[in-house]
Amino acid sequence: MRRRNHHPHCYTADIWCEGETITRIDRNIAPPPGAEVIDASGKYVFPGFIDPHVHIHLPFMGTFAKDTHETASKAALVGGTTTFIEMICPARADGPMESFELWLGKAQGQSACDFTFHMGLGRYDDQVEQEMDGIVKRGVSSFKIFLAYKGAFGLSDEELYRTLRLAKKLGVITTAHCENADLIVELQQKLVGEGKTGPEWHHESRPPLVEAEGVHHLMTFARLLDAHVYVVHTSCEEAVREAVNGKLGGVKVWIETLIQYLVTDKTFAERPDFEGAKYVMSPPLRDKRNQDLLWNGLRDGFISTLATDHAPFDFATQKRMGIKDFTRIPNGIPSLEDRINVFYTYGVKRGRLDLHRFVDTASTRAAKLFGLFPRKGTIQPGSDADLVVYDPGYRGTISVKTQLMNVDYNPFEGMAIEGRPSAVTVRGQVAARDGKFVGQVGRGRFLEREPSHF
């Protein structure tokens, strides 16, 4: 692979991949006979991008997310994402090991890109404690907990304490959805009781203060237990401040935000004729004033990663379950396919962050936090040959008509993009070219990770 560009902070070289691995980086490598050469003149070559927060198999609110591992992995690859970390979300009654086997079985042999999991805990008891140890030994080195969705996924404070204590003992990081579950239930009942049932009221049922309180709550427990925590889908200034205050107080905390929060806002969920339901997710899209803070956080490093929380539900059928009551709208905004192009266009091209922060927040940092580095997230000898040849000269428009995500709308419909991957490799094989999937379904590998013990 021949890289040619003139960005002042980039290295111009050829990358030689043998088998599944990068084996040499040098200037003017002579390709041996029969080698496949990808000419990257005038383009960037990035390490494969990592989405640290996706939902593919997801039973939720009486329905299931629309993507399969085949459709999701194709969409990911066309958009430059070569590895994703899926959330396993067991219900309270489900055993962890049976849930792990279920999610793994849905992905193995079906995914075209590499994958791993955050293991959700729907409750805490002796069975869970024993089985989580076994799941960590199987190669899952991160947990997922919900401080929301009372009666479904949410943990009590006692369970939260014990979960973080176990995570500390096993040397794993805990990813956490932070909102105050009790406050949400009270606010939802109040609003629906007042006849405020449209999607525009979703935001008012879980305002920034409720998210910030959830983050503060997690910080207290993490500080007491010296546990490593990662706040998923941080949406607003109030929540970021609580996490940063925790960090200043010694909490080992990292912050994730989402592409949706950077380029859409609460007015999207206020669109008429129930159109706003397309934009219902939790935490909700916030007031536009939060966007600068989130961009600055990514640029300056106090926000570590950019994810999607990809959760596709059809507008025509599934979202309409909540047509008379916003609390019944399945939560989620699909964006696995478009994260990188939107981030590049509205981040790098608009001068909000440089190429190094772009790659760090969308790939390298997730690899380091979740036990995938240096196998993933970097271009260096010995790393997997997951590479994205990126064409900054491409101009296009995002549309549901051309997407590979298996859902009937696109949240970024009509948005202009400036740049897209022209070639994407997964462990040395080309999997996408110019917006088309050309890879091999089932080639994606489950990535076993060691506990970090930080």
Rosetta blueprint (number, residue, H / E / L):
1 M L
2 R E
3 R E
4 R E
5 N L
6 H L
7 H L
8 P L
9 H L
10 C L
11 Y L
12 T L
13 A L
14 D E
15 I E
16 W E
17 C E
18 E E
19 G L
20 E L
21 T E
22 I E
23 T E
24 R E
25 I E
26 D E
27 R L
28 N L
29 I L
30 A L
31 P L
32 P L
33 P L
34 G L
35 A L
36 E L
37 V L
38 I L
39 D E
40 A E
41 S E
42 G L
43 K L
44 Y E
45 V E
46 F E
47 P E
48 G L
49 F E
50 I E
51 D E
52 P E
53 H E
54 V E
55 H L
56 I L
57 H L
58 L L
59 P E
60 F E
61 M L
62 G L
63 T E
64 F E
65 A L
66 K L
67 D L
68 T L
69 H H
70 E H
71 T H
72 A H
73 S H
74 K H
75 A H
76 A H
77 L H
78 V H
79 G L
80 G L
81 T E
82 T E
83 T E
84 F E
85 I E
86 E E
87 M E
88 I E
89 C L
90 P L
91 A L
92 R L
93 A L
94 D L
95 G L
96 P H
97 M H
98 E H
99 S H
100 F H
101 E H
102 L H
103 W H
104 L H
105 G H
106 K H
107 A H
108 Q L
109 G L
110 Q L
111 S L
112 A L
113 C L
114 D E
115 F E
116 T E
117 F E
118 H E
119 M E
120 G E
121 L L
122 G L
123 R L
124 Y L
125 D L
126 D H
127 Q H
128 V H
129 E H
130 Q H
131 E H
132 M H
133 D H
134 G H
135 I H
136 V H
137 K H
138 R L
139 G L
140 V L
141 S L
142 S E
143 F E
144 K E
145 I E
146 F E
147 L E
148 A L
149 Y L
150 K L
151 G L
152 A L
153 F L
154 G E
155 L L
156 S L
157 D H
158 E H
159 E H
160 L H
161 Y H
162 R H
163 T H
164 L H
165 R H
166 L H
167 A H
168 K H
169 K H
170 L H
171 G L
172 V L
173 I E
174 T E
175 T E
176 A E
177 H E
178 C E
179 E L
180 N L
181 A H
182 D H
183 L H
184 I H
185 V H
186 E H
187 L H
188 Q H
189 Q H
190 K H
191 L H
192 V H
193 G H
194 E L
195 G L
196 K L
197 T L
198 G L
199 P H
200 E H
201 W H
202 H H
203 H H
204 E H
205 S H
206 R L
207 P L
208 P H
209 L H
210 V H
211 E H
212 A H
213 E H
214 G H
215 V H
216 H H
217 H H
218 L H
219 M H
220 T H
221 F H
222 A H
223 R H
224 L H
225 L H
226 D L
227 A L
228 H E
229 V E
230 Y E
231 V E
232 V L
233 H L
234 T L
235 S L
236 C L
237 E H
238 E H
239 A H
240 V H
241 R H
242 E H
243 A H
244 V H
245 N H
246 G H
247 K H
248 L H
249 G L
250 G L
251 V L
252 K E
253 V E
254 W E
255 I E
256 E E
257 T E
258 L E
259 I H
260 Q H
261 Y H
262 L H
263 V H
264 T L
265 D L
266 K H
267 T H
268 F H
269 A H
270 E H
271 R L
272 P L
273 D L
274 F L
275 E H
276 G H
277 A H
278 K H
279 Y H
280 V L
281 M L
282 S L
283 P L
284 P L
285 L L
286 R L
287 D L
288 K L
289 R L
290 N H
291 Q H
292 D H
293 L H
294 L H
295 W H
296 N H
297 G H
298 L H
299 R H
300 D H
301 G L
302 F L
303 I L
304 S L
305 T E
306 L E
307 A E
308 T L
309 D L
310 H E
311 A L
312 P L
313 F L
314 D L
315 F L
316 A L
317 T L
318 Q L
319 K H
320 R H
321 M H
322 G H
323 I L
324 K L
325 D L
326 F H
327 T H
328 R H
329 I L
330 P L
331 N L
332 G L
333 I L
334 P L
335 S L
336 L L
337 E L
338 D L
339 R H
340 I H
341 N H
342 V H
343 F H
344 Y H
345 T H
346 Y H
347 G H
348 V H
349 K L
350 R L
351 G L
352 R L
353 L L
354 D L
355 L H
356 H H
357 R H
358 F H
359 V H
360 D H
361 T H
362 A H
363 S H
364 T H
365 R H
366 A H
367 A H
368 K H
369 L H
370 F L
371 G L
372 L L
373 F L
374 P L
375 R L
376 K L
377 G L
378 T L
379 I L
380 Q L
381 P L
382 G L
383 S L
384 D E
385 A L
386 D L
387 L E
388 V E
389 V E
390 Y E
391 D E
392 P E
393 G E
394 Y E
395 R E
396 G E
397 T E
398 I L
399 S L
400 V L
401 K L
402 T L
403 Q L
404 L L
405 M L
406 N L
407 V L
408 D L
409 Y L
410 N L
411 P L
412 F L
413 E L
414 G L
415 M L
416 A E
417 I E
418 E E
419 G E
420 R E
421 P E
422 S E
423 A E
424 V E
425 T E
426 V E
427 R L
428 G L
429 Q E
430 V E
431 A E
432 A E
433 R E
434 D L
435 G L
436 K E
437 F E
438 V L
439 G L
440 Q L
441 V L
442 G L
443 R L
444 G L
445 R L
446 F E
447 L L
448 E L
449 R L
450 E L
451 P L
452 S L
453 H L
454 F L
